[in-house]
Amino acid sequence: MDFDLVVKNGFIVTAAEVHPPGLEIGVKNGKISCIGVGLPQGPNTKVIDAEGGYITPGGVDSHVHLSQRNCPTGDNWETGSRSAIAGGTTTIIAFVSQEKTNDSLIPVLRDYQAKSTDQSYSDYGFHMILTNPNKTILEKELPMLAKEEGITSVKLYMTYEPMKLSDRQLLDIMTACRALGMTTMIHAENSDMIDLIIERLEARGHTEPYFHAFARPQLAEAEASYRAICLAEIIDAPVLLVHMSSETALQHVRAAQGRLLPIHAETCPQYLYLLSEKLKKTEDDHYHGAKSVCSPPLRHEPSDLDCLWQNVANGTITTFSSDHAPSKYNVPGGKRLGLINGIPKFTKIPNGLPGVETRMPLLFNRAGRIEQGNRITMPKFVQVTATNPAKLYGLDGIKGSIAPGYDADLVIWSIEKENGVTITNSMLHHDIDYTPYEGMTVKSWPRYTILRGNVVWDRDNGGLIGKMGDGKYLKRGKGQILNGRTGNPVKGMATGEREHWA
C-alpha cells in the first residue's frame, strides 16, 4: 500500500515516551495508518523530512472563547482558528454560552452553530456554559445535546454576577452530568470575597488595572476550589477546575487526587510566565495594565510561577489550555471600556487574554530533558496539550495521540537549527492588537502543522496554507476520568449512608 503522506527523520513523541530516531509515520485517507521503518512511497506520496526535529500530536486546546457576545472585539471563528493552526493546535473546543434569560439551550446552540459552520481552519467542538439550569434543561436538553450533538461537557461559574450559580445549582448540574457521563468544568472563585474587596478598593480610589490582582486574591480561588471539590465528592461527580493559579487551591486538588477523588485541574500560559507587574502602568501609557486583566488574575511572586510549573510536572495539572478570551486594546468596546472619562476602572475592563497561538510554543519552550534545565519532559508536554484533553473531553481514539487509527494531526518542530523565535504581535494570526508575550523568546515554533494528513501550516513556505472551512465539527463521546475514580466513600459518612438519598 502506498501512503498519501510519510513523515520521516524525526523524534516521535507520545504521552508515554520519546521514540528513538528512524521511525516513520504513514498516513492514508487522513488517518495514521502505521508507524514503522522504510515505509513504501509511491509516485503520489508526499514526504516530509522532519530534519531531526520533534514530532508531536496536533494540540487540543479545550478552553477557547470565540465569537462571544461579551467579547465583541475579540476573535471570531476565522481569526481564532487560523491562529490556532499557526501555533500547532489542530482542535479547539469553544463555548456555547447560555444567558440567565435563556430558558432553553437549543436556540443558543443554533445561533452559535451558525457562527462557526464553514468558518474554522481547525477541527472543533463545543462546551455548554450553563447559567439557568432549569428542570427541562437538566432532564431533557442535556441528554439530547450529549446524544445528538456530541456536546459532552458543561462549564459552571461560581463568580461573575450574570453567570454565577448557587451551590444547590452546582449540585443539581453535577448530578445530571454524572448520570450522562458528561465532564463538568468549574470556574472557582469566591464571589462574595471578591465583591467585598472591590467595594472597599473603590471606596479608597484604587481603581487602576493593577488593583484587579488585589481584588481576586489566591484565597478566593482556594476557598471556592475546596468547596467545589466537596460538592463533587458528595455527589460522586468528576470535575475539572479551570485556569488554576493558586498554590493553596492546587494543594486542595492534589490532596483530593491523593484520596483517589476524580478531580482534574487546568492551567494556562499566563500563570506560568506572567506576574501582576504586567498590570501596572508604563511611562508611556497609564492604562497599559488593562491588556493583562484576566481572571483569576496574574499572581505576584516568581514563586507563584514556580508552583504552577511544579504542578504541571508532578501531574496535578491535567490539561494546559489557552483560555483565549481577548478583547482589542485600542478600539471602542474593547479593553478601553474600563477607561471612563480618562479614569481607569478595573471592574469595567473586559477579562481575558489572547493566547491560542502562543500556547503550544510557550510550553514547548520549557519541555525536554530535565537535566538540561527544562521544567517538564516532552511526554508531559504531549500529555497536557493533546492526549489528556482529548481523553477528558471524549475525543480519545480520534485526537491527541500519534498511533494507528488516530487522525493524522501532527506538529513538526525544529530546535537545533533555530536560535529561538521572538514573539511579536505582528507575527501572530489572531485579530487582536497586542500580545502579552511581546518580546519573549521561545526556543522553537511549529515548522509544520498537519490536519488530518494535510499540511495547513508551513512556516518556511508561505505560513498559513490551510483554508477557512477545513475544520470539521467533532461530535464527542463521553469523557474519561484521568485522576482517581468514582465510587469512593465520602469522608465522615457511614457505609451506605449516601445510598439513602443519592
N, C-alpha and C positions, 0 to 999 in steps of 0.2 A: 504494500500500500504506500502510495506517495502522500506526503503530508502537504497541507496548504502552507504551513509555516514551520520552520525549525529554528529554535534559538539555541545557540551553542557558545562554548568557551566562556562560561560564567560560573559563579558560585550560587547555586540554587539554595534559597533559604526558606525553611518552613518554620512552623511554630515549635518544632521539636529539635531541629538541627540545621547546621550549615553543611550541605553535601560537598563531598570532595570534587575537585575540578574534573572535567571530562564528560560529565553527564549532559545530555541534550534533551530539550523539550520538544515533542512533536505535537502539532496542533492540526486538527481536522474538523471542519464544519463548526468552528468557533469554540470547540472543546479541547481540553488537553487529552490527547489520545494515549500518549505514553511518555515515560522518561527512560532514556536508555543511552547507549553508546553507538555511534556510527549509524544514525537513523537514515533511512533511504531518502534521497532527494530526487524529485522528478523535474522536468523542464519548467513546470509552473510553481515549484516550491519556492517560497520566499525564505531566505536565510538571513538571520540577524546574528552578527558576531557581537557578543557581549563584551569582548575585549578584556576579559578578566574581572569584570565588574560583578556586583551582587545582583541577583535576580530575585525579586520578592513578589508576593501576590499583590494584585491591584488593591489599593486601600479601600476600606469600607468605613466611611465617615457616618456614624449613626446619630449625629446631632447637628443638623444644619437647618437654618431658617432662611427660606426663600419666598419671595412674593407674599410677604405677610403684611396685613393691614396696619399693624403697629410699627412697621418699618417702611414707610412709603418711599424713602430714598435709598433703600437697600437693594441688594441684588435680586434680580428675577431669575427664572429658571435658565434662561440662555446664558446670562453672565456668570451666575454662580456655578453652574455645571461645567462650563468651559474652564473656569478657574480650577475646579476640582481636578479635571483631566490633566491640566498643565502641571499640577503638583503631585500626580501619581495616584489620585483617588478615582476609582472606576465605578464605585457605588456610593450613593448618598441616600440617607433616609431623612426626610424633611417632615414638617409638622402641619397637619390639618388642625386649625385652631378654632374650637368652639368658643363662642361668647356666652355669657350668662343669660342673655336674652334668647339664645337658640334652644328651643325645646326638642329639636331633632338634629342628629348628626348628618343625616343624608343630604340635605341641601348644602350644608357646609362642605361636605366631601365633594359633591358635584361641582361646586364653584371652584374648588382647588384643583380638581382634575382638569378643568377647562384651562387653567393657567399653566399646567405642566405638560399636557399632551402635545407631543411632537416638538417640544421646546428644549429638551435636555440633550446635552452631549454625553452624559454618563447614564448608566443604569440607576434606577431609583425606586424607592418605596416610601410609604407614609407611616408616621405615627399619628395618633389622635390625641390632642390636648383636650381634656375634659374639665369643664368649669361648672356645668349644670347637670349632674348625674341623676336625672330623674328615673323613675321606675321603668319606663318604656325603653330608655337608652340602655339601662343595665340588663334588662331581661330579654329584650328583643333586638335592639340595634347592634350592640356589641357582638352577639353571636353571629349576626348576619355579616357584619364587617369582617370578622375573622374568617368565616366560611366562604363568602362570595368575593370579597375584595382583597383578601390576603393582608389585612391590617391587623397585626397580632401584638400590638404594643400601644400603651397609653402613657401620657405624661401628666403628672399632677403637680400642683403648686401649693406650697404651704405659706407663701408670701405673695405680694402684689394684690392689692385690693380687688381689681377686676377679675382676678383669676384664682385667688386662694380658696381652699376648701377647708371645711371643718374636719376634725379628727373622725367624726362619725362618717362623713362622706368618704374620707380616705379608706376607712374600714369597709364600707359598702362596696367601693370600687375594687379594692384588693380581693374581696370575697368573690365578686363576679369574674375578675380576671383569673384568679386561681382556678376556678371551675372550667374556664375556657382554655387554659394554658397560655394566656397572654402575659407578656412582660410588662411590669409596672415600673415606670420611671418616676422619680420624685425629686423636685427642686426643694431642698430642705434648708430653710432659714426661718428663724422665729420672727414672725411678723410684728408682734407686739413690742419686742425688744427694739426692733428697728424703728417703729413708729415713735416710741418714746425718745430715742436718741435724736432722731431727726427733729422732732418738736423742740427739743432743748438746744440743738445746734442752731436752728433757725432763730430762736429767741435771742441768741447771742451774736447773730450776724455771721455765723460760719456757714456760708453757702457756696464757697468756691468748690470746684471739682474735687480738690484734694480731700475735702471732708466727706466725700462719698465713702472713702475707705474707713472713716471713723464711724459712719452711720450703720455699717453692717459688720460688726466685729466677728472674729472667729467663734466666739461663744454663741452667737446667734445661729451659726451653722452647726456647731457641735450639739446644742440642745435639740434642735429640730431633727438632726440626723439620728440622735439617740431615740427620740420619740418615734420617728418613722420606723426604726428597727424594732422597737417594742410593739408598735401597731402591726407590723408584718409578722412578728413572732406569734402574737396571739391568734392571728388569722391563719398562720402557717402558709404565708404567701411569699414567693420570691420577689425581690425588688432590686432595683438599681438606683443608687443615689447619684445624681448627675453633677457634673462640673465641681468636684470636691476640691477644696483649697485649704482646709483647716486641719492642723495636726491632731487636735483633740477629736474632731469628727472622724478622722481616719483611724484613730485608736479605737473608737467605738465599733467601726466596721471590722477592724482586724479581730477584736475580741469576739464579735458575733460570728465571724468566719471560723475562729478557733473553736467555737461551740457547734460548728457544722450547720449554722443557720444559712439559708440561701440568700445571702446579702452580697450584692455586687456594687462596685464603685467605678465611676468615670472621672477622669480629669482632662484638662485641656492645655494647650501650649502656653497660654498666658500665665498659668500657675507654676510652670517650670522655669520661665525665663524673665518675667516682668515683676517689678515691685511697685509699691504705691507712689514712689517718687515720680513715676510716669504721669501721675495725676496733678503734679504741681505745674504752676505757670512757668513760662520761659521769659527771657528778657524781651523777646520779640512778640510774644503772644500770651496775654494773661489768662486766656481761656483754653490754652493748649491741652490741658489735662482732660478736657472733655472727650478727647479722642480715645482715651483709655478707660472710660467708665463702663464697667460691666458688673454683673452680679453672679456669684459673690465677687467682691472687689479684689483688686490686687492687694496682696498682703505686704507687710512692712519690711521684713528682715530676710537676708540671704539664707538664714536657717529655715525659713518657710519654704524656699525653693528646694533646698536640700531634702527636706522632709518629703516633698512630693516625689522627687526623683527616687528616694529610697522606697516609697510605697509602690511606685511602678516596678522597680527592680524586684521587690520581695513578693509581688503577686497580689497585694491588697487591692491595687487598682486593676480592674478587669478590662476596661476599654479606654482608649485615648481618642477623643473626638475634638472637633474644632469649636463647637458651639458658634459657628459662623452666623452672626446676627448683626451685621453692620448697618450704620447709617452714615451718609456722607457728612463731611465736616463743614464744608464751605458753601452749602446751599440751604435755602429756607426749608424748614420741615425736617431737617436732619439734626445733627448734634447741636446746631445753633438754637434749637427750641429752648435750651437751657440758658440762653443769654437774653435777658428781659430788660429792655431799656438800658443796655450796657452793663447790667449787673448779672453775674453768673448765679444760677440757681441749680445746684446739682440734682435736686429731685426732679427737675424737668428735662434733664438730659436723657435722650433715648439710650437704653442699656445695650451693650453689645459691641463686639469687635469683629473685624474681618479676619479670617484665618483658614478658610477651606483649602487654599492653595499652598500655604506655608506649613500646614500641619505635618505632613509626612517629612519634608526636608528638615524641619526643626527637631523632630525626634530622631531621625536617622543621623543627625549631626553628632549625637552622643551615643550611638549604638556601635558595638564592635567588641573587641576583646577587652575585658575589664582591666587586665594588667597593663593595657596601653593607655589607661586613663579615661576610658569610656564609662558611662553611667549604667548602661543596660547592654545585654547581649543582643546579637542580631535575631536569634529566635524570639526573644522577648519583644523586640520591635515588631515582628510579624504577628505575634500573639495579640498585642493590644491595638494595632492599627488595622488588622484584617481578620484574623482567624476568630478571635473571641467575639467581636461584634457580629460576625456572620452567624456564629453558633447561637449567641444570645438572642438574636432577632430573627431566627427562623430561616436562615439562608445557607445553613451547612449542607454540603454536597453540591452547592452551586457556586458560592463565592468564598473568598477568604483563604484559599489554600492552593498550593501547586501539587496537584495529584490527578491521575486519570479520572475523567468524568466531570471534573470541575470546568466551569467557564474559563477560557484562556485569557484571564485578566492578569497581566504581568506588568511589573515595573523593572526596568533595567537601569542600574545606577553605575556611575563611574567615580572612583575616588582617586586612584593613583595618578591619573592624568590631569587632574584639576587641582589648582591651588586654592580652591574654595570659591563660593559664589556669594557675592554681597547682595543682600536683598534690598531692592528699591521698589517703590510703588510703581514706577514706570515699567518694570518688567512683568508685573502681575496682570492677570486677565480678568479680575473682578471689575465691577463698575463702581468702585469706591475710590475716593480721592486721597486716601492715605493708607499706610500700614503701620501698626505699632512696632513692627520689627525693622523699620527703615535703618539701613546701615549695618545691620547684623550680618556676619559672615558665617555661612554653613559650609560643611566640607563637600557637599555634593548636591546635585539636583537631578531629577529623573532625566535620563537621556531619551528613553522611550517609555511611553505608556501605551499598553496594548489592551484593547477592549474586545473581548470575545474573538480573539485572533486577529483583529485589525489594528494596525498602528494608527493611533489617534493623536499622538504627541511625539514629535521628532525634534528634539531641541536643536540639533545642529543643521537641520534641513527644513526650515520653514516654521518650526514650532508647532502650533496647533493645526493639525491637518484633518482632524475629525470634523463632523458636521453636526449642526443642531438637528435633533431628531434621531441621531444614532442611538441615544439612550432608550432602553426599554423599561416599562413599568414591571416591578417584581411583586408578584403575589407571594407573600411569605407564609411559611408554615409556623408551627409552634416553636418557640424558642427553647433552648436547653438551659438547664441550671448548671453553671460552671463552678460555683462555690457552694459547698455544703449540700443539703438535701432537705426535702420536706419530710414531715412526719416526726420531727423532733419533739420530745416532751417540753412543755413550757415550764420554765424555771419557776418553782414555787407552787405549781399546780399538782394536785393529786393525780395518780394514774387514772386515766379515763375521764378526768374532770371536763375537759373540753368537749368530749363527745356528747355531753348532756345538752349542749347548746349550739355546737358548731354545725 
